[in-house]
């Protein structure tokens, strides 16, 4: 694997049942959090806000974001690469509308992601969902 990871910033949104919003980009098969790569000079929070607006048409306030963690694992869509994701949670209620490169959105139970019947990005499946369920085992 290349030594330099792909850096991304993403946001966890939850619905009333505690499910997590996941998106699938066009021409890919794995679901991931809404988010993406930073542009020059952007902070992780700024990147997260911009990407959420571009991908699901939702404007969020950067001050409402809480840092969940920064995780490194295998990249979902770039063979032989790793991804380093700075992940935030956001308390906002969202009604996502797929935009930009997003083909599909799903709400997925982090305690039972296999029930969704979809492929998940390694960052979501092996890092984010375990962090969420460790912090909140019942919800």
C-alpha positions as CSV (number, residue, x, y, z in Angstrom):
1,X,0.0,0.0,0.0
2,X,1.0,3.6,-0.6
3,X,2.4,5.2,2.6
4,X,0.4,8.4,2.2
5,X,-3.3,7.9,3.0
6,X,-6.2,9.5,1.3
7,X,-7.5,12.1,3.7
8,X,-11.3,12.6,4.0
9,X,-13.7,14.2,6.4
10,X,-17.2,12.9,7.0
11,X,-20.3,13.3,9.2
12,X,-22.4,10.9,11.1
13,X,-26.1,11.8,11.0
14,X,-28.6,9.7,13.0
15,X,-32.4,9.3,12.6
16,X,-34.9,8.9,15.4
17,X,-34.2,5.1,15.5
18,X,-30.5,5.7,15.9
19,X,-29.7,4.6,12.4
20,X,-26.8,6.2,10.5
21,X,-27.0,7.9,7.2
22,X,-24.9,6.3,4.5
23,X,-24.4,7.2,0.9
24,X,-23.3,5.3,-2.2
25,X,-21.4,7.3,-4.9
26,X,-22.2,6.7,-8.5
27,X,-20.3,3.9,-10.2
28,X,-19.4,2.3,-6.8
29,X,-21.0,-0.4,-4.7
30,X,-20.0,0.4,-1.1
31,X,-21.9,2.7,1.2
32,X,-20.0,5.3,3.3
33,X,-20.7,8.4,5.3
34,X,-21.4,11.7,3.5
35,X,-18.1,13.5,3.2
36,X,-15.0,13.8,1.0
37,X,-11.5,15.1,0.4
38,X,-10.4,18.6,1.7
39,X,-9.7,21.4,-0.7
40,X,-6.6,23.5,-0.3
41,X,-6.7,25.5,2.9
42,X,-9.8,23.9,4.3
43,X,-10.1,22.7,7.9
44,X,-11.6,19.3,8.5
45,X,-14.8,20.9,9.8
46,X,-15.0,23.2,6.7
47,X,-14.5,20.1,4.5
48,X,-17.3,18.2,6.3
49,X,-19.7,21.1,6.0
50,X,-19.0,21.6,2.3
51,X,-19.2,17.9,1.4
52,X,-22.5,17.4,3.2
53,X,-24.0,20.4,1.4
54,X,-22.7,19.1,-2.0
55,X,-23.6,15.4,-1.5
56,X,-27.0,15.5,0.3
57,X,-28.1,19.1,-0.1
58,X,-28.0,19.9,3.6
59,X,-26.5,23.0,5.2
60,X,-25.1,22.4,8.6
61,X,-23.3,24.6,11.2
62,X,-19.7,23.7,11.7
63,X,-20.0,24.6,15.4
64,X,-22.5,21.8,15.9
65,X,-20.0,19.1,14.8
66,X,-18.4,16.9,17.5
67,X,-15.2,15.1,16.7
68,X,-15.8,11.3,16.9
69,X,-12.3,10.3,15.9
70,X,-9.7,10.1,13.2
71,X,-9.4,6.6,11.8
72,X,-7.2,4.9,9.3
73,X,-8.0,1.8,7.3
74,X,-8.3,0.3,3.8
75,X,-9.8,2.7,1.2
76,X,-13.2,1.6,-0.2
77,X,-12.8,2.6,-3.9
78,X,-9.1,3.0,-4.5
79,X,-7.2,-0.4,-4.6
80,X,-4.0,-0.6,-2.6
81,X,-4.6,2.6,-0.8
82,X,-5.5,3.5,2.8
83,X,-7.9,6.2,3.9
84,X,-7.6,8.5,7.0
85,X,-11.0,9.8,8.0
86,X,-11.7,12.6,10.3
87,X,-15.2,11.8,11.5
88,X,-17.7,14.1,13.1
89,X,-21.1,13.6,14.6
90,X,-23.9,16.1,14.0
91,X,-27.1,16.4,16.0
92,X,-29.1,17.9,13.1
93,X,-32.1,16.1,11.7
94,X,-31.6,15.7,7.9
95,X,-33.8,14.8,5.0
96,X,-31.0,13.8,2.6
97,X,-31.4,14.4,-1.2
98,X,-28.8,12.7,-3.3
99,X,-26.8,15.3,-5.2
100,X,-23.4,15.6,-6.9
101,X,-21.9,12.1,-7.2
102,X,-24.4,10.4,-4.9
103,X,-26.5,7.6,-6.4
104,X,-28.3,6.4,-3.3
105,X,-28.8,7.0,0.4
106,X,-29.7,4.5,3.2
107,X,-30.2,4.6,6.9
108,X,-28.2,1.8,8.5
109,X,-28.4,0.4,12.1
110,X,-24.8,0.5,13.4
111,X,-25.5,-2.4,15.8
112,X,-26.7,-4.7,13.0
113,X,-25.3,-3.3,9.7
114,X,-25.6,-6.6,8.0
115,X,-29.4,-6.3,8.1
116,X,-29.2,-3.5,5.5
117,X,-28.0,-6.0,2.9
118,X,-25.5,-3.7,1.4
119,X,-21.7,-3.5,1.1
120,X,-20.1,-1.0,3.5
121,X,-16.8,0.9,3.2
122,X,-14.2,-0.4,5.6
123,X,-14.0,3.0,7.4
124,X,-17.7,2.8,8.2
125,X,-17.9,-0.9,9.0
126,X,-14.6,-1.5,10.9
127,X,-14.0,1.9,12.5
128,X,-17.0,4.3,12.7
129,X,-19.8,1.8,13.6
130,X,-17.6,0.2,16.4
131,X,-16.8,3.7,17.8
132,X,-20.5,4.6,17.8
133,X,-21.7,1.4,19.4
134,X,-18.9,1.5,22.0
135,X,-19.9,5.1,23.0
136,X,-23.6,4.2,23.0
137,X,-24.2,0.5,23.4
138,X,-28.0,0.8,23.5
139,X,-28.7,3.3,20.8
